[in-house]
């Protein structure tokens, strides 16, 4: 038995090494992009309006001076060096470990260490490190990366050092200092015995009174949901009053940042519906919670998981290489097999292990909505205060 397990582990290690070596060899033949200005994605115009000199300076900042020469991609020499990546734990960290690290180490010779924690914890830690940061690559929500850039924490990404940017969807190119590695969707989840949820307004169906889950007020997706509800109930992003009044009518039995916080209520039948991420339901199903995901007719909310490079990093060359590996089409397929999100590389395919469970981004783009993260960043504190005082007080 022991020998069999050893043999299987050895075979897996050999397969991983050969897979990584093949990708690294192919990447060395890539042509380097020569433009030093990342083309703006389709949301940038909205995200940069009205944000003053801070955002303008971020866009105008120069890219790193060590642009590649023409010809094949020349990875940096990382022997004896260590790249530090700040990322969520769980499936996201595991996806980087399984899919990105083997190729990156083969390509550069560098080691990788991860600093893990919640998005808010890691964002606050980054801001607290006023001078030299201990982190090279910062992975967080698009909004947190946007905020970090506004205070001068992010380096503009040079496409010359990340040739795979040319294969990324426009929606993934959030800013010159952030790129999303994949798409996950925040919509409506419900017990499979419950009729489909066709609209965000279905959260107010009578059968959900006292049997509903809701995102915690500080949930990353709450501002987007608040805008959506404001528009549905007669308001707008500039007038959230209608949504505040309607939200106060609900009687949720669970508030959550992660699906596990409503899992027990769902297992016991006390919770029938909850706004949630599509990929979370795959983990929930594996834990014995049989919930389905619905796209509301008003559209679901696209969520950004953004990679960025920390300004002042001593490993900016390695950080660019780490992004380039992550954005490779074959690496993306392997990454998403663990992370369970949709790849952001146009040429990536869905791995056989997740086919039929995880969609290609192109197949769901007409069902999702992207939001102006810059505007949300300026309103979150105000909206959080209103939600805490006028909605959470009622829910308790």
DRENZA-49056 format. One line per field, with one value per residue (C-alpha): z, x, y; residue number from 1. Coordinates in steps of 0.2 Angstrom, whole numbers, plus 5000, padded with zeros to 4 digits. Example, Ala and Ser with C-alpha at 12.3 -4.5 7.8 and 13.67 -1.06 7.14 Angstrom:
up = 5039	5036 $
east = 5062	5068 $
north = 4978	4995 $
num = 1	2 $
END
This chain:
up = 5000	5005	4989	4979	4986	4984	4966	4963	4971	4961	4945	4950	4953	4937	4927	4936	4932	4914	4912	4920	4909	4893	4897	4902	4886	4876	4886	4882	4863	4866	4858	4870	4869	4865	4870	4888	4891	4895	4884	4895	4898	4894	4912	4915	4908	4921	4935	4932	4930	4944	4955	4954	4953	4962	4949	4935	4942	4943	4925	4920	4930	4920	4917	4923	4913	4910	4895	4885	4869	4853	4851	4862	4880	4892	4910	4924	4934	4951	4958	4976	4977	4984	4978	4991	4986	4996	4993	5000	5008	5003	4985	4978	4987	4981	4963	4963	4972	4960	4943	4944	4956	4947	4930	4938	4948	4932	4922	4934	4947	4961	4976	4981	4998	5002	5015	5017	5025	5021	5008	5021	5033	5019	5012	5029	5032	5015	5019	5036	5028	5024	5017	5011	5009	5013	4998	4979	4972	4979	4975	4981	4975	4962	4974	4986	4973	4966	4984	4986	4970	4975	4990	4979	4983	4966	4951	4934	4925	4909	4895	4888	4903	4903	4885	4890	4892	4874	4876	4891	4889	4889	4905	4914	4912	4926	4927	4921	4938	4940	4930	4934	4932	4931	4933	4946	4948	4962	4960	4968	4976	4982	4988	4973	4980	4979	4962	4952	4957	4942	4949	4964	4970	4973	4989	4996	4991	5006	5008	5012	5027	5041	5029	5019	5020	5016	5013	5028	5027	5024	5011	4995	4984	4995	4986	4969	4976	4984	4967	4958	4971	4971	4952	4953	4967	4959	4964	4957	4962	4968	4977	4987	4999	4990	4993	5011	5015	5006	5013	5031	5027	5026	5040	5036	5047	5042	5037	5028	5020	5015	5011	5026	5037	5031	5028	5044	5042	5024	5030	5043	5030	5040	5025	5007	4997	4998	4987	4984	4971	4958	4962	4981	4977	4970	4987	4996	4985	4990	5008	5006	5002	4986	4981	4963	4956	4946	4935	4939	4924	4929	4928	4941	4948	4940	4954	4951	4958	4954	4953	4955	4959	4974	4971	4979	4977	4976	4964	4951	4937	4946	4950	4931	4927	4940	4932	4915	4920	4929	4913	4901	4893	4899	4916	4917	4913	4927	4939	4937	4939	4958	4960	4951	4942	4923	4915	4909	4895	4878	4873	4889	4889	4904	4911	4910	4928	4929	4912	4915	4932	4928	4912	4900	4903	4885	4888	4903	4899	4893	4910	4921	4925	4929	4941	4942	4956	4958	4962	4974	4983	4986	4993	5003	5020	5018	5012	5026	5039	5032	5031	5048	5056	5046	5040	5051	5066	5059	5055	5073 $
east = 5000	5014	5024	5008	5005	5023	5022	5007	5014	5030	5020	5010	5027	5034	5019	5019	5037	5035	5020	5029	5044	5034	5025	5041	5049	5034	5034	5052	5047	5033	5035	5036	5023	5033	5020	5023	5005	4992	4977	4962	4948	4930	4927	4942	4933	4920	4932	4943	4930	4929	4943	4954	4973	4977	4969	4976	4993	4991	4987	5001	5015	5029	5030	5046	5061	5067	5056	5060	5070	5062	5061	5057	5052	5067	5062	5071	5084	5077	5089	5092	5077	5060	5044	5030	5012	4998	4982	4967	4969	4959	4955	4963	4980	4979	4976	4992	5002	4996	4995	5007	5021	5028	5029	5036	5049	5054	5055	5064	5072	5064	5055	5037	5030	5012	5004	4986	4971	4955	4954	4952	4965	4978	4973	4975	4992	4998	4992	5001	5018	5022	5039	5046	5032	5035	5024	5028	5012	4995	4980	4963	4946	4947	4940	4954	4967	4960	4960	4978	4983	4975	4987	5002	5004	5003	5015	5009	5011	5022	5014	5032	5035	5018	5016	5001	4991	4988	4977	4967	4949	4946	4935	4950	4961	4954	4967	4985	4990	4978	4972	4959	4964	4946	4928	4916	4898	4888	4869	4855	4857	4842	4838	4835	4817	4814	4807	4820	4824	4821	4824	4833	4815	4812	4822	4806	4795	4784	4791	4808	4803	4814	4822	4834	4852	4861	4878	4886	4886	4905	4904	4914	4898	4886	4888	4885	4870	4864	4866	4856	4842	4841	4839	4825	4815	4816	4832	4850	4868	4867	4850	4851	4836	4823	4835	4839	4820	4817	4832	4826	4810	4819	4822	4838	4843	4861	4873	4889	4906	4908	4896	4901	4893	4875	4879	4872	4855	4854	4857	4844	4831	4830	4838	4831	4839	4854	4864	4880	4895	4892	4908	4904	4890	4902	4911	4894	4887	4903	4898	4881	4871	4861	4858	4856	4863	4851	4856	4843	4835	4842	4859	4871	4886	4903	4917	4935	4949	4964	4982	4994	5012	5017	5027	5044	5045	5063	5056	5047	5054	5049	5032	5029	5034	5022	5008	5013	5013	4996	4989	4995	4981	4986	4990	4973	4964	4973	4971	4953	4951	4955	4949	4932	4931	4930	4947	4951	4962	4952	4961	4960	4948	4938	4948	4939	4938	4926	4917	4898	4901	4911	4907	4918	4917	4912	4896	4890	4896	4878	4871	4883	4886	4902	4902	4912	4924	4931	4914	4910	4927	4922	4904	4908	4910	4895	4884	4891	4886	4868	4867	4873	4862	4846	4846	4857	4848	4832	4839	4844 $
north = 5000	5012	5009	5011	5028	5033	5028	5038	5053	5051	5050	5065	5075	5069	5074	5091	5094	5089	5100	5115	5112	5111	5128	5136	5131	5138	5154	5158	5159	5172	5188	5203	5217	5233	5246	5252	5258	5245	5247	5252	5239	5244	5249	5261	5276	5275	5270	5286	5299	5312	5304	5319	5320	5304	5293	5304	5302	5284	5283	5295	5286	5278	5259	5250	5255	5237	5234	5218	5219	5213	5194	5180	5182	5182	5178	5186	5176	5172	5160	5163	5175	5174	5182	5186	5185	5192	5181	5174	5156	5141	5137	5153	5150	5131	5136	5147	5133	5119	5129	5144	5141	5125	5135	5151	5141	5132	5148	5159	5148	5159	5153	5159	5162	5167	5179	5174	5182	5190	5204	5218	5211	5211	5228	5236	5227	5234	5252	5251	5247	5265	5262	5246	5233	5215	5210	5209	5204	5209	5199	5206	5213	5226	5239	5236	5237	5253	5260	5255	5263	5279	5280	5276	5258	5250	5249	5251	5235	5234	5224	5222	5211	5202	5196	5185	5202	5201	5186	5193	5199	5218	5216	5209	5224	5234	5247	5250	5243	5228	5213	5201	5182	5176	5179	5174	5179	5185	5181	5172	5155	5144	5127	5115	5112	5131	5138	5148	5166	5177	5194	5202	5207	5188	5190	5198	5183	5179	5161	5168	5179	5172	5159	5171	5173	5190	5196	5204	5223	5223	5210	5216	5214	5223	5240	5233	5224	5241	5250	5236	5236	5255	5256	5242	5251	5268	5276	5276	5274	5292	5289	5273	5278	5266	5251	5256	5256	5239	5230	5235	5225	5208	5196	5186	5172	5172	5186	5180	5184	5166	5152	5142	5155	5151	5132	5126	5135	5128	5110	5112	5119	5136	5145	5143	5157	5169	5180	5171	5168	5154	5146	5145	5133	5120	5119	5120	5105	5095	5098	5091	5108	5106	5124	5130	5147	5159	5174	5187	5196	5212	5203	5196	5205	5202	5200	5205	5195	5207	5205	5219	5223	5233	5249	5248	5229	5223	5210	5220	5209	5193	5200	5203	5186	5179	5188	5182	5164	5166	5173	5159	5150	5133	5138	5147	5131	5122	5136	5137	5118	5122	5140	5136	5152	5156	5160	5177	5172	5171	5156	5146	5131	5123	5109	5092	5090	5106	5105	5107	5115	5131	5141	5150	5169	5172	5162	5172	5190	5195	5189	5199	5218	5226	5241	5257	5252	5270	5277	5263	5266	5284	5279	5263	5272	5283	5268	5257	5269	5270	5251	5249	5261	5259	5241	5231	5238	5232	5215	5212 $
num = 1	2	3	4	5	6	7	8	9	10	11	12	13	14	15	16	17	18	19	20	21	22	23	24	25	26	27	28	29	30	31	32	33	34	35	36	37	38	39	40	41	42	43	44	45	46	47	48	49	50	51	52	53	54	55	56	57	58	59	60	61	62	63	64	65	66	67	68	69	70	71	72	73	74	75	76	77	78	79	80	81	82	83	84	85	86	87	88	89	90	91	92	93	94	95	96	97	98	99	100	101	102	103	104	105	106	107	108	109	110	111	112	113	114	115	116	117	118	119	120	121	122	123	124	125	126	127	128	129	130	131	132	133	134	135	136	137	138	139	140	141	142	143	144	145	146	147	148	149	150	151	152	153	154	155	156	157	158	159	160	161	162	163	164	165	166	167	168	169	170	171	172	173	174	175	176	177	178	179	180	181	182	183	184	185	186	187	188	189	190	191	192	193	194	195	196	197	198	199	200	201	202	203	204	205	206	207	208	209	210	211	212	213	214	215	216	217	218	219	220	221	222	223	224	225	226	227	228	229	230	231	232	233	234	235	236	237	238	239	240	241	242	243	244	245	246	247	248	249	250	251	252	253	254	255	256	257	258	259	260	261	262	263	264	265	266	267	268	269	270	271	272	273	274	275	276	277	278	279	280	281	282	283	284	285	286	287	288	289	290	291	292	293	294	295	296	297	298	299	300	301	302	303	304	305	306	307	308	309	310	311	312	313	314	315	316	317	318	319	320	321	322	323	324	325	326	327	328	329	330	331	332	333	334	335	336	337	338	339	340	341	342	343	344	345	346	347	348	349	350	351	352	353	354	355	356	357	358	359	360	361	362	363	364	365	366	367	368	369	370	371	372	373	374	375	376	377	378	379	380	381	382	383	384	385	386	387	388	389	390	391	392	393	394	395	396 $
END
